[in-house]
Amino acid sequence: MALEELAFQQGHRTVCLETGTYLPAAIGLYRSSGYEPIPVYGEYVDNPYSVCFAKRLPVAA
């Protein structure tokens, strides 16, 4: 994924994503790409439709 490559190049080690429960295709894509559900965060905490995911990026050799 281009987003993961950019995040890695900028020194990030985790990518966090948010989507809505009404977007099952997005949830399926995130899960099939190795993202794991995490607690909702930030501005999404009070949104009952938010679902958040995270994926740890590999460490450079």
C-alpha positions in Angstrom: 0.0 0.0 0.0 1.3 3.4 -0.9 0.2 4.8 2.5 2.2 2.2 4.3 5.3 2.9 2.2 5.1 6.6 2.8 4.6 6.2 6.5 7.6 3.8 6.7 9.8 6.3 4.7 8.8 9.0 7.2 9.8 6.9 10.1 6.4 5.9 11.4 6.1 2.4 12.8 2.3 2.1 13.0 -0.5 3.1 10.7 -3.9 3.8 12.2 -7.1 4.0 10.1 -10.7 4.9 10.8 -13.8 4.0 8.9 -17.5 3.6 9.6 -19.5 0.5 10.5 -21.7 1.3 7.4 -18.7 0.7 5.1 -18.2 -3.1 5.3 -16.0 -3.1 2.1 -13.5 -0.8 3.8 -13.5 -2.9 7.0 -12.9 -6.0 4.8 -10.0 -4.3 2.9 -8.3 -3.2 6.2 -8.7 -6.7 7.8 -7.4 -8.5 4.6 -4.4 -6.1 4.5 -3.4 -7.1 8.1 -5.0 -4.3 10.1 -6.3 -5.2 13.5 -9.2 -3.6 15.3 -8.2 -1.1 18.0 -10.2 1.1 20.4 -11.6 4.3 18.7 -9.4 7.3 19.4 -9.4 11.1 19.2 -12.3 12.8 17.5 -13.9 9.4 16.8 -14.5 8.4 20.5 -18.0 9.7 20.7 -19.0 8.4 17.2 -20.9 5.1 17.6 -20.3 4.3 13.9 -16.5 4.7 14.0 -14.3 1.6 13.8 -10.5 2.0 14.1 -7.7 -0.3 12.9 -3.9 -0.3 13.3 -1.0 -2.2 11.6 2.6 -2.2 12.7 5.1 -1.7 9.9 8.2 -3.8 9.6 11.4 -2.6 11.1 14.1 -1.7 8.5 17.0 -4.2 8.4 
